Amino acid sequence: MSVEYNEHTKRYELTENGYTAFAQCRVDDGVFYINYVESPPELRGKGTAGRLMQGLVDIASEKNLEIKPICGYAAGWLQRHQS
């Protein structure tokens, strides 16, 4: 399972157990903005949103982009997991 960009929905997605968690993001002038992270109720409490966030961090790192969270969940996750 990996985080993939879905061109049709224009969002990053992670599908687990038949359900999809997603993040709406945008890139502007070298900054990767995480606008919104959503996980369906069936995936909550199972770490899916955290794996989605780690995938977004990996993507931003590969592209040498600075991350700016707009979403409260994303901001909290980054505070807890970034050194």
C-alpha positions in Angstrom: 0.0 0.0 0.0 1.3 3.4 -0.9 0.1 6.9 -1.2 -0.8 7.7 -4.8 -2.0 10.9 -6.6 -5.4 10.4 -8.2 -5.5 12.6 -11.2 -9.3 12.2 -11.5 -10.0 13.4 -8.0 -7.0 15.7 -7.8 -6.0 14.3 -4.4 -3.5 12.0 -2.7 -5.0 8.7 -1.6 -4.3 5.7 0.5 -6.6 2.7 0.2 -6.8 0.1 2.9 -9.4 -2.6 3.4 -11.5 -1.3 0.6 -11.7 2.3 2.0 -9.8 5.4 1.0 -8.2 8.0 3.1 -7.2 11.1 1.2 -5.5 14.5 1.4 -6.1 17.5 -0.6 -2.8 19.3 -1.3 -1.3 21.9 -3.5 2.2 23.0 -4.5 3.0 26.6 -4.9 6.5 28.1 -5.2 8.3 25.2 -3.6 5.8 24.7 -0.8 3.6 21.6 -0.4 0.4 22.8 1.3 -1.6 20.1 3.0 -5.1 21.6 3.0 -7.2 18.8 4.3 -6.8 15.2 5.5 -9.8 12.9 5.7 -10.2 9.3 6.8 -13.5 7.4 6.6 -14.9 6.1 9.9 -14.1 2.5 8.9 -10.3 3.4 9.0 -10.2 5.7 12.0 -8.1 4.5 14.9 -6.1 2.1 12.7 -3.2 4.4 11.8 -4.3 4.9 8.2 -4.2 8.7 8.4 -0.8 8.5 9.9 0.5 6.3 7.0 -1.1 8.8 4.6 0.8 11.6 6.3 4.1 9.7 6.2 3.5 9.1 2.5 2.9 12.9 2.0 6.1 13.7 3.9 8.0 11.2 1.7 6.6 12.7 -1.5 7.5 16.2 -0.4 11.0 15.1 0.6 11.5 13.4 -2.8 10.5 16.6 -4.5 12.5 18.9 -2.1 9.4 20.8 -1.1 8.8 22.6 2.2 5.6 21.3 4.0 3.0 23.8 5.3 0.0 22.2 7.0 -3.3 24.0 6.7 -5.2 21.1 8.2 -5.2 20.8 12.0 -4.7 17.1 11.9 -1.7 17.4 9.5 -0.2 20.2 11.7 -0.5 18.0 14.9 0.8 14.9 13.2 3.9 16.8 11.9 4.6 18.2 15.3 4.5 14.7 16.8 6.6 13.0 14.1 9.1 15.6 12.8 12.4 16.0 14.6 
